[in-house]
């Protein structure tokens, strides 16, 4: 992982550099999350519209219309589900980055305390 703290004795400079890097990653991930959210919404709407059009274009019993619409929109359904999955994965990555930031802050406090004691 980028911006990990080194294995050697950690200096305040190492901590600051690491925390700045993680903060930038959080900012980038937040921007990516907004893009993925929009793509997810657009894919979901496209799938629903396609399903409705397909459903309304078929005549016959409800089951026939529904299954026909399912078959005709299977690609857009997959695209919608994948867009949702990418959004969720980005959310998880953002949570992990925030956790890393908290760990870095804790390490920073311990290093400051250690330096103050010596």
C-alpha positions as CSV (number, residue, x, y, z in Angstrom):
1,X,0.0,0.0,0.0
2,X,1.3,3.5,-0.8
3,X,2.0,5.9,2.0
4,X,2.6,3.2,4.6
5,X,4.8,4.1,7.6
6,X,8.4,2.7,7.2
7,X,9.6,-0.2,9.3
8,X,12.5,1.8,10.7
9,X,12.2,4.3,13.6
10,X,9.4,6.6,12.7
11,X,10.1,10.3,12.6
12,X,7.5,13.1,12.8
13,X,8.4,13.8,9.1
14,X,7.4,10.2,8.2
15,X,4.1,10.6,9.9
16,X,3.3,13.9,8.3
17,X,4.2,12.6,4.9
18,X,2.1,9.5,5.4
19,X,-0.9,11.4,6.7
20,X,-0.7,13.9,3.8
21,X,-0.6,11.1,1.3
22,X,-3.6,9.4,2.9
23,X,-5.5,12.6,3.0
24,X,-4.9,13.1,-0.8
25,X,-6.0,9.5,-1.4
26,X,-9.2,10.2,0.6
27,X,-9.9,13.3,-1.5
28,X,-9.3,11.3,-4.7
29,X,-11.5,8.5,-3.6
30,X,-14.3,10.9,-2.6
31,X,-14.2,12.4,-6.1
32,X,-14.2,8.9,-7.6
33,X,-17.2,7.9,-5.4
34,X,-19.2,10.9,-6.8
35,X,-18.5,9.8,-10.3
36,X,-19.3,6.2,-9.6
37,X,-22.6,7.2,-7.8
38,X,-23.7,9.1,-10.9
39,X,-22.8,6.2,-13.2
40,X,-24.7,3.8,-11.0
41,X,-27.8,6.0,-11.0
42,X,-27.7,6.4,-14.8
43,X,-27.2,2.7,-15.3
44,X,-30.1,1.9,-13.0
45,X,-32.4,4.3,-14.8
46,X,-31.4,3.0,-18.2
47,X,-32.2,-0.5,-17.1
48,X,-35.6,0.4,-15.7
49,X,-36.6,2.3,-18.9
50,X,-35.4,-0.5,-21.1
51,X,-37.3,-3.0,-19.0
52,X,-40.5,-0.9,-19.2
53,X,-40.2,-0.5,-22.9
54,X,-39.7,-4.2,-23.4
55,X,-42.5,-5.2,-21.1
56,X,-44.9,-2.9,-22.8
57,X,-43.9,-4.0,-26.3
58,X,-44.9,-7.6,-25.7
59,X,-48.5,-8.8,-25.8
60,X,-49.7,-11.8,-23.8
61,X,-49.9,-12.9,-20.2
62,X,-48.0,-11.0,-17.5
63,X,-45.5,-13.8,-17.0
64,X,-44.6,-13.9,-20.7
65,X,-44.2,-10.1,-20.7
66,X,-42.1,-10.1,-17.6
67,X,-39.8,-12.9,-18.7
68,X,-39.4,-11.4,-22.1
69,X,-38.4,-8.1,-20.6
70,X,-36.0,-9.8,-18.2
71,X,-34.3,-11.5,-21.2
72,X,-34.2,-8.4,-23.4
73,X,-32.7,-6.3,-20.6
74,X,-30.2,-8.7,-19.1
75,X,-27.2,-6.8,-20.4
76,X,-28.4,-3.5,-19.0
77,X,-29.3,-5.2,-15.7
78,X,-25.7,-6.6,-15.5
79,X,-24.3,-3.2,-16.3
80,X,-26.4,-1.6,-13.5
81,X,-25.4,-4.3,-11.0
82,X,-21.7,-3.8,-11.9
83,X,-22.0,-0.1,-11.5
84,X,-23.5,-0.6,-8.1
85,X,-20.7,-3.0,-7.2
86,X,-18.0,-0.5,-8.2
87,X,-19.7,2.2,-6.1
88,X,-19.8,-0.1,-3.1
89,X,-16.1,-1.1,-3.6
90,X,-15.1,2.5,-3.7
91,X,-17.1,3.2,-0.5
92,X,-15.2,0.3,1.2
93,X,-11.9,1.7,0.0
94,X,-12.7,5.1,1.4
95,X,-13.6,3.6,4.7
96,X,-10.3,1.7,4.7
97,X,-8.4,5.0,4.0
98,X,-10.2,6.7,6.8
99,X,-9.2,3.9,9.1
100,X,-5.6,4.2,8.0
101,X,-5.7,7.9,8.7
102,X,-6.9,7.3,12.2
103,X,-4.1,4.7,12.8
104,X,-1.6,7.2,11.5
105,X,-2.9,9.9,13.9
106,X,-2.7,7.4,16.8
107,X,0.9,6.6,15.9
108,X,1.7,10.3,15.6
109,X,0.4,10.9,19.1
110,X,2.5,8.0,20.5
111,X,5.6,9.3,18.7
112,X,5.1,12.8,20.0
113,X,4.6,11.4,23.5
114,X,7.8,9.2,23.2
115,X,9.8,12.2,21.9
116,X,8.5,14.3,24.8
117,X,9.6,11.7,27.3
118,X,13.1,11.5,26.0
